[in-house]
Structures are given as C-alpha cells and as structure tokens.
Amino acid sequence: MHIEANLDDIHAAKLINLQRQLKQPLADILASAIDSLAAQRLEQADTSSPAPLYQALENIGFIGCIETDQQLSTTYKQHLDFSHQCGMPK
C-alpha cells in the first residue's frame, strides 16, 4: 500500500527522530505504530470490566436492579421508593 501524508512540523520531527533512533525504514515504524494502536484499542474494548462511566454511576447508586414481576412497566410505582429523588418539587 502506498501512503502519502502531510505531517505538521512537530510530528514530522518526531518521525525523523524515530527513524534515526530505531534505524528502521519508515514502513516498519508505521507498521509498529499501527500494531501498537490496534492492540491498545483491543485492550480498551475489553468488556470484562465495566466502563468508567458505568462504574461511577453504579457507585453513586444511579444503577441498580430489583427482582419483581414481569409487569414492572405498569406497576413500577408500587415497587420503587421515590422518597430520595432530587430536583423535583415535593
């Protein structure tokens, strides 16, 4: 594959420095960068632990669960305690 890219001065200098330090062809450096970024994205997509936002919402009690009948959509007021709601006039 042929790639043509315009880099800003900072990134161009970083790329030149990498080539000098690693003494590798540009194609090898780009391949390593792509592999590294792809591996990082796979780690972030790992679903074995909850996302930070989910964890934060769960920690403050915003996310929870209850056991109830299958008609919760019509009987929720009988099952849920609304005494601690915020932002609503009493």
KOLTOR-387479 format. One record per residue: residue number from 1; z, x, y of N, C-alpha, C in turn. Coordinates in Angstrom, 2 decimals, always signed. Each point is the difference from the previous one (the first is absolute). Layout:
pt k NUM	nzz Z	nxx X	nyy Y	cazz Z	caxx X	cayy Y	czz Z	cxx X	cyy Y
...
***
This chain:
pt k 1	nzz +0.00	nxx +0.85	nyy -1.17	cazz +0.00	caxx -0.85	cayy +1.17	czz +0.00	cxx +0.89	cyy +1.24
pt k 2	nzz -0.77	nxx -0.38	nyy +0.94	cazz -0.07	caxx +0.72	cayy +1.27	czz +0.86	cxx -0.75	cyy +1.01
pt k 3	nzz +0.93	nxx +0.73	nyy +0.67	cazz +0.87	caxx -0.61	cayy +1.00	czz -0.22	cxx +0.71	cyy +1.32
pt k 4	nzz -0.19	nxx -0.79	nyy +1.05	cazz -0.10	caxx +0.55	cayy +1.34	czz +1.05	cxx -0.69	cyy +0.83
pt k 5	nzz +0.85	nxx +0.77	nyy +0.66	cazz +1.10	caxx -0.58	cayy +0.78	czz +0.20	cxx +0.77	cyy +1.29
pt k 6	nzz +0.37	nxx -0.72	nyy +1.04	cazz +0.37	caxx +0.62	cayy +1.27	czz +1.51	cxx -0.01	cyy +0.09
pt k 7	nzz +0.60	nxx +1.18	nyy +0.04	cazz +1.45	caxx +0.11	cayy +0.11	czz +0.39	cxx +0.37	cyy +1.42
pt k 8	nzz +1.17	nxx -0.46	nyy +0.44	cazz +0.50	caxx +0.44	cayy +1.29	czz +0.40	cxx +1.47	cyy -0.13
pt k 9	nzz +0.25	nxx +0.64	nyy +1.13	cazz +0.28	caxx +1.44	cayy +0.01	czz +1.23	cxx +0.37	cyy -0.83
pt k 10	nzz +1.03	nxx -0.83	nyy +0.05	cazz +1.24	caxx +0.30	cayy -0.74	czz -0.25	cxx +0.00	cyy -1.50
pt k 11	nzz -0.66	nxx -1.04	nyy -0.50	cazz -0.25	caxx -0.08	cayy -1.44	czz -1.04	cxx +1.02	cyy -0.46
pt k 12	nzz -0.95	nxx +0.30	nyy +0.84	cazz -0.97	caxx +1.04	cayy -0.35	czz +0.70	cxx +1.34	cyy -0.15
pt k 13	nzz +0.92	nxx +0.31	nyy +0.91	cazz +0.74	caxx +1.26	cayy -0.08	czz +0.87	cxx +0.04	cyy -1.25
pt k 14	nzz +0.63	nxx -1.13	nyy -0.32	cazz +0.82	caxx -0.06	cayy -1.22	czz -0.84	cxx +0.23	cyy -1.25
pt k 15	nzz -1.18	nxx -0.58	nyy -0.01	cazz -0.89	caxx +0.16	cayy -1.15	czz -0.46	cxx +1.46	cyy -0.13
pt k 16	nzz -0.35	nxx +0.61	nyy +1.10	cazz -0.41	caxx +1.42	cayy -0.02	czz +1.15	cxx +0.87	cyy -0.49
pt k 17	nzz +1.22	nxx -0.28	nyy +0.47	cazz +1.17	caxx +0.76	cayy -0.44	czz +0.24	cxx -0.17	cyy -1.50
pt k 18	nzz -0.17	nxx -1.22	nyy -0.50	cazz +0.15	caxx -0.24	cayy -1.43	czz -1.02	cxx +0.80	cyy -0.81
pt k 19	nzz -1.23	nxx +0.00	nyy +0.48	cazz -1.05	caxx +0.76	cayy -0.70	czz +0.35	cxx +1.49	cyy -0.04
pt k 20	nzz +0.51	nxx +0.53	nyy +1.10	cazz +0.36	caxx +1.43	cayy +0.05	czz +1.19	cxx +0.30	cyy -0.92
pt k 21	nzz +1.02	nxx -0.86	nyy +0.06	cazz +1.21	caxx +0.23	cayy -0.79	czz -0.25	cxx -0.14	cyy -1.49
pt k 22	nzz -0.75	nxx -1.04	nyy -0.37	cazz -0.21	caxx -0.29	cayy -1.42	czz -1.19	cxx +0.77	cyy -0.58
pt k 23	nzz -0.86	nxx +0.49	nyy +0.88	cazz -1.21	caxx +0.71	cayy -0.43	czz -0.78	cxx -0.82	cyy -1.02
pt k 24	nzz -0.22	nxx -1.26	nyy +0.36	cazz -0.74	caxx -0.93	cayy -0.85	czz -1.11	cxx -0.64	cyy +0.80
pt k 25	nzz -1.03	nxx -0.45	nyy -0.67	cazz -1.08	caxx -0.70	cayy +0.69	czz +0.50	cxx -1.33	cyy +0.58
pt k 26	nzz -0.66	nxx -0.43	nyy +1.04	cazz +0.37	caxx -1.25	cayy +0.66	czz +0.02	cxx -1.17	cyy -0.99
pt k 27	nzz -0.96	nxx -0.05	nyy -0.90	cazz -0.07	caxx -1.10	cayy -0.97	czz +1.27	cxx -0.05	cyy -0.87
pt k 28	nzz +0.52	nxx +1.16	nyy -0.40	cazz +1.21	caxx +0.04	cayy -0.82	czz +1.22	cxx -0.46	cyy +0.79
pt k 29	nzz +0.07	nxx +0.39	nyy +1.25	cazz +1.13	caxx -0.41	cayy +0.85	czz -0.03	cxx -1.51	cyy +0.22
pt k 30	nzz -1.17	nxx -0.54	nyy +0.27	cazz -0.12	caxx -1.45	cayy +0.19	czz +0.33	cxx -0.75	cyy -1.29
pt k 31	nzz -0.46	nxx +0.53	nyy -1.14	cazz +0.31	caxx -0.64	cayy -1.28	czz +1.51	cxx -0.01	cyy -0.25
pt k 32	nzz +0.67	nxx +1.10	nyy +0.31	cazz +1.46	caxx +0.06	cayy -0.16	czz +0.70	cxx -0.99	cyy +0.93
pt k 33	nzz -0.47	nxx -0.10	nyy +1.22	cazz +0.59	caxx -0.94	cayy +0.96	czz -0.19	cxx -1.44	cyy -0.48
pt k 34	nzz -1.17	nxx -0.32	nyy -0.51	cazz -0.27	caxx -1.35	cayy -0.51	czz +0.88	cxx -0.30	cyy -1.20
pt k 35	nzz +0.11	nxx +0.97	nyy -0.93	cazz +0.86	caxx -0.19	cayy -1.18	czz +1.45	cxx -0.21	cyy +0.41
pt k 36	nzz +0.47	nxx +0.78	nyy +0.96	cazz +1.38	caxx -0.11	cayy +0.46	czz +0.27	cxx -1.36	cyy +0.64
pt k 37	nzz -0.91	nxx -0.45	nyy +0.85	cazz +0.16	caxx -1.29	cayy +0.66	czz -0.07	cxx -1.14	cyy -1.00
pt k 38	nzz -0.91	nxx +0.09	nyy -0.97	cazz -0.11	caxx -1.04	cayy -1.02	czz +1.27	cxx -0.08	cyy -0.84
pt k 39	nzz +0.57	nxx +1.14	nyy -0.36	cazz +1.24	caxx +0.02	cayy -0.78	czz +1.15	cxx -0.59	cyy +0.81
pt k 40	nzz +0.04	nxx +0.32	nyy +1.28	cazz +1.05	caxx -0.53	cayy +0.87	czz -0.10	cxx -1.52	cyy +0.09
pt k 41	nzz -1.20	nxx -0.52	nyy +0.11	cazz -0.20	caxx -1.46	cayy +0.07	czz +0.42	cxx -0.67	cyy -1.29
pt k 42	nzz -0.25	nxx +0.64	nyy -1.14	cazz +0.42	caxx -0.56	cayy -1.28	czz +1.52	cxx -0.06	cyy -0.09
pt k 43	nzz +0.68	nxx +1.02	nyy +0.50	cazz +1.46	caxx +0.00	cayy +0.00	czz +0.53	cxx -1.13	cyy +0.87
pt k 44	nzz -0.62	nxx -0.22	nyy +1.14	cazz +0.44	caxx -1.06	cayy +0.90	czz -0.24	cxx -1.38	cyy -0.60
pt k 45	nzz -1.01	nxx -0.12	nyy -0.85	cazz -0.32	caxx -1.28	cayy -0.60	czz +0.87	cxx -0.31	cyy -1.21
pt k 46	nzz +0.87	nxx +0.93	nyy -0.37	cazz +0.88	caxx -0.19	cayy -1.14	czz +0.88	cxx -1.22	cyy +0.26
pt k 47	nzz -0.07	nxx -1.00	nyy -0.88	cazz +0.74	caxx -1.24	cayy +0.19	czz +1.31	cxx -0.03	cyy -0.75
pt k 48	nzz +0.44	nxx +1.13	nyy -0.55	cazz +1.24	caxx +0.01	cayy -0.74	czz +1.22	cxx -0.12	cyy +0.92
pt k 49	nzz -0.16	nxx +0.31	nyy +1.28	cazz +1.10	caxx -0.18	cayy +0.95	czz -0.47	cxx -0.90	cyy +1.13
pt k 50	nzz +0.91	nxx -0.82	nyy +0.54	cazz -0.43	caxx -0.93	cayy +1.06	czz -0.42	cxx +0.72	cyy +1.27
pt k 51	nzz -0.89	nxx -0.62	nyy +0.73	cazz -0.45	caxx +0.55	cayy +1.28	czz +1.18	cxx +0.02	cyy +0.97
pt k 52	nzz -0.01	nxx +0.93	nyy +0.98	cazz +1.12	caxx +0.09	cayy +0.94	czz +0.28	cxx -1.31	cyy +0.74
pt k 53	nzz -1.03	nxx -0.72	nyy +0.40	cazz +0.21	caxx -1.27	cayy +0.70	czz +0.68	cxx -1.01	cyy -0.91
pt k 54	nzz -0.47	nxx -0.12	nyy -1.23	cazz +0.61	caxx -0.91	cayy -0.96	czz +1.46	cxx +0.38	cyy -0.21
pt k 55	nzz +0.27	nxx +1.29	nyy -0.18	cazz +1.37	caxx +0.46	cayy -0.24	czz +0.89	cxx -0.33	cyy +1.20
pt k 56	nzz -0.50	nxx +0.19	nyy +1.21	cazz +0.78	caxx -0.30	cayy +1.20	czz +0.31	cxx -1.49	cyy +0.10
pt k 57	nzz -0.99	nxx -0.83	nyy -0.27	cazz +0.22	caxx -1.45	cayy +0.05	czz +0.97	cxx -0.46	cyy -1.08
pt k 58	nzz -0.09	nxx +0.60	nyy -1.16	cazz +0.92	caxx -0.34	cayy -1.07	czz +1.42	cxx +0.44	cyy +0.35
pt k 59	nzz +0.14	nxx +1.16	nyy +0.63	cazz +1.32	caxx +0.52	cayy +0.37	czz +0.73	cxx -0.89	cyy +0.99
pt k 60	nzz -0.74	nxx -0.65	nyy +0.91	cazz +0.65	caxx -0.87	cayy +0.99	czz +0.13	cxx -1.44	cyy -0.50
pt k 61	nzz -0.38	nxx -0.24	nyy -1.24	cazz +0.16	caxx -1.34	cayy -0.57	czz -1.12	cxx -0.95	cyy +0.32
pt k 62	nzz -1.11	nxx +0.49	nyy +0.53	cazz -1.12	caxx -0.87	cayy +0.34	czz -0.77	cxx -0.43	cyy -1.24
pt k 63	nzz +0.03	nxx +0.84	nyy -1.04	cazz -0.70	caxx -0.30	cayy -1.24	czz +1.04	cxx -0.23	cyy -1.09
pt k 64	nzz -0.17	nxx -1.05	nyy -0.74	cazz +0.92	caxx -0.29	cayy -1.08	czz -0.62	cxx -0.99	cyy -0.96
pt k 65	nzz +0.78	nxx -0.45	nyy -0.95	cazz -0.52	caxx -0.97	cayy -0.94	czz +1.13	cxx -0.90	cyy -0.47
pt k 66	nzz -0.35	nxx -1.17	nyy -0.49	cazz +0.96	caxx -0.93	cayy -0.57	czz -0.62	cxx -0.62	cyy -1.24
pt k 67	nzz +0.84	nxx -0.48	nyy -0.89	cazz -0.48	caxx -0.75	cayy -1.14	czz +0.15	cxx -1.47	cyy +0.33
pt k 68	nzz -1.07	nxx -0.75	nyy -0.20	cazz +0.02	caxx -1.42	cayy +0.32	czz -1.07	cxx -0.72	cyy -0.79
pt k 69	nzz -0.12	nxx -1.28	nyy +0.26	cazz -1.01	caxx -0.78	cayy -0.71	czz -1.41	cxx +0.29	cyy +0.53
pt k 70	nzz -0.99	nxx -0.57	nyy -0.60	cazz -1.39	caxx +0.27	cayy +0.38	czz -0.42	cxx -0.77	cyy +1.24
pt k 71	nzz +0.86	nxx -0.83	nyy +0.54	cazz -0.34	caxx -0.82	cayy +1.16	czz +0.58	cxx +0.57	cyy +1.30
pt k 72	nzz +0.22	nxx +1.30	nyy +0.05	cazz +0.64	caxx +0.61	cayy +1.16	czz -0.74	cxx -0.31	cyy +1.30
pt k 73	nzz -1.30	nxx -0.14	nyy -0.04	cazz -0.75	caxx -0.26	cayy +1.23	czz +0.38	cxx -1.34	cyy +0.64
pt k 74	nzz +0.51	nxx -0.91	nyy -0.79	cazz +0.41	caxx -1.30	cayy +0.56	czz +1.52	cxx -0.17	cyy +0.05
pt k 75	nzz +0.75	nxx +0.84	nyy -0.72	cazz +1.46	caxx -0.16	cayy -0.05	czz +0.73	cxx +1.21	cyy +0.58
pt k 76	nzz -0.70	nxx +0.87	nyy +0.73	cazz +0.61	caxx +1.24	cayy +0.46	czz +1.22	cxx -0.22	cyy +0.88
pt k 77	nzz +0.03	nxx -1.07	nyy +0.81	cazz +1.13	caxx -0.22	cayy +0.90	czz +1.29	cxx -0.26	cyy -0.77
pt k 78	nzz -0.11	nxx -0.48	nyy -1.21	cazz +1.17	caxx -0.25	cayy -0.83	czz +0.51	cxx +1.28	cyy -0.66
pt k 79	nzz -0.83	nxx +1.03	nyy -0.09	cazz +0.35	caxx +1.23	cayy -0.71	czz +0.34	cxx +1.18	cyy +0.88
pt k 80	nzz -0.52	nxx +0.03	nyy +1.22	cazz +0.16	caxx +1.17	cayy +0.86	czz +1.04	cxx -0.24	cyy +1.08
pt k 81	nzz +0.75	nxx +1.05	nyy +0.35	cazz +1.02	caxx -0.05	cayy +1.04	czz -0.62	cxx +0.49	cyy +1.30
pt k 82	nzz -0.11	nxx -0.88	nyy +0.98	cazz -0.61	caxx +0.34	cayy +1.28	czz +1.05	cxx +0.27	cyy +1.08
pt k 83	nzz +1.26	nxx +0.18	nyy -0.38	cazz +1.07	caxx +0.15	cayy +0.99	czz -0.06	cxx +1.33	cyy +0.75
pt k 84	nzz -0.69	nxx +0.99	nyy -0.49	cazz -0.04	caxx +1.30	cayy +0.65	czz -1.34	cxx +0.28	cyy +0.68
pt k 85	nzz -0.77	nxx -1.03	nyy +0.31	cazz -1.30	caxx +0.25	cayy +0.60	czz +0.15	cxx +0.46	cyy +1.45
pt k 86	nzz -0.94	nxx +0.82	nyy +0.43	cazz +0.02	caxx +0.57	cayy +1.35	czz -1.15	cxx -0.55	cyy +0.82
pt k 87	nzz +0.20	nxx -0.08	nyy +1.30	cazz -1.08	caxx -0.37	cayy +0.90	czz -0.27	cxx -1.49	cyy +0.06
pt k 88	nzz +0.76	nxx -0.80	nyy -0.66	cazz -0.21	caxx -1.45	cayy +0.02	czz +1.18	cxx -0.66	cyy +0.73
pt k 89	nzz -0.26	nxx -0.98	nyy +0.85	cazz +1.11	caxx -0.71	cayy +0.65	czz +0.81	cxx -0.77	cyy -1.04
pt k 90	nzz +1.30	nxx -0.01	nyy +0.19	cazz +0.88	caxx -0.70	cayy -0.96	czz +0.21	cxx -1.42	cyy +0.35
***
